[in-house]
Amino acid sequence: MIAIVKSLQGIKTQTMPAQYVPYAEAVGKAAKLYHSGELDKEDFRLAVSSLKQDTWECVAFCQMSDELRVRWIMERAKEGEGGKC
């Protein structure tokens, strides 16, 4: 199945496999947080890599408020720090 995706500006229309749509939307929301200054570059990268692993996480991430998204990303960062030596 192919999905048609429009950019926020409505300038560019693309097609992509439907299974990637939740990931693309979630990364877009994380990018918005990064551009607004709520996330630094490292946190943005962590969010993208975490979202890549699970489609259902992407769907849940898209349904969250911006405040909850930032908290979700910070929780992932704390989990990652616990695993480092």
C-alpha positions as CSV (number, residue, x, y, z in Angstrom):
1,M,0.0,0.0,0.0
2,I,1.3,3.5,-0.9
3,A,0.5,6.6,1.0
4,I,0.6,10.2,-0.3
5,V,2.3,12.6,2.1
6,K,2.1,16.4,1.8
7,S,4.7,18.6,3.5
8,L,3.6,21.1,6.1
9,Q,4.0,23.9,3.5
10,G,1.9,22.0,1.0
11,I,4.7,22.5,-1.6
12,K,5.9,19.0,-2.1
13,T,3.8,15.8,-2.4
14,Q,5.6,12.4,-2.0
15,T,4.6,8.8,-2.0
16,M,5.9,6.3,0.5
17,P,5.0,2.9,1.7
18,A,2.2,3.1,4.2
19,Q,4.1,1.4,7.0
20,Y,6.5,4.4,7.1
21,V,3.8,7.0,7.5
22,P,3.6,6.8,11.4
23,Y,7.4,7.0,11.6
24,A,7.5,10.0,9.3
25,E,4.8,11.8,11.3
26,A,6.5,11.1,14.6
27,V,9.9,12.3,13.3
28,G,8.2,15.5,12.0
29,K,6.8,16.1,15.5
30,A,10.2,15.5,17.1
31,A,11.8,17.9,14.5
32,K,9.2,20.6,15.5
33,L,10.4,20.2,19.1
34,Y,14.0,20.4,18.0
35,H,13.4,23.6,15.9
36,S,11.5,25.2,18.8
37,G,14.5,24.6,21.1
38,E,12.8,22.2,23.4
39,L,15.2,19.4,22.4
40,D,18.9,19.5,21.7
41,K,20.5,17.7,18.8
42,E,21.4,14.6,20.9
43,D,17.9,14.3,22.2
44,F,16.5,14.6,18.7
45,R,18.8,11.9,17.5
46,L,17.7,9.7,20.4
47,A,14.1,10.2,19.6
48,V,14.6,9.4,15.9
49,S,16.4,6.2,16.7
50,S,13.9,5.1,19.4
51,L,11.0,5.7,17.1
52,K,12.5,3.8,14.2
53,Q,12.2,0.6,16.2
54,D,8.5,0.4,16.8
55,T,5.5,1.6,14.7
56,W,3.2,1.6,17.7
57,E,5.6,3.9,19.6
58,C,5.3,6.3,16.6
59,V,1.5,6.2,16.8
60,A,1.5,6.8,20.5
61,F,4.1,9.6,20.2
62,C,1.9,11.4,17.6
63,Q,-1.0,11.3,20.0
64,M,0.9,12.9,22.9
65,S,1.1,16.6,23.7
66,D,4.4,18.3,23.2
67,E,5.1,18.2,26.9
68,L,4.6,14.5,27.0
69,R,6.7,14.0,24.0
70,V,9.6,15.8,25.6
71,R,9.1,13.8,28.8
72,W,9.1,10.5,26.7
73,I,12.4,11.5,25.1
74,M,14.0,12.4,28.4
75,E,12.9,9.0,29.8
76,R,14.6,7.3,26.9
77,A,17.7,9.3,27.6
78,K,17.7,8.2,31.3
79,E,17.3,4.6,30.2
80,G,20.2,4.9,27.9
81,E,22.4,6.4,30.6
82,G,21.7,3.5,32.9
83,G,23.0,1.1,30.3
84,K,26.3,2.9,29.7
85,C,29.5,1.9,31.4
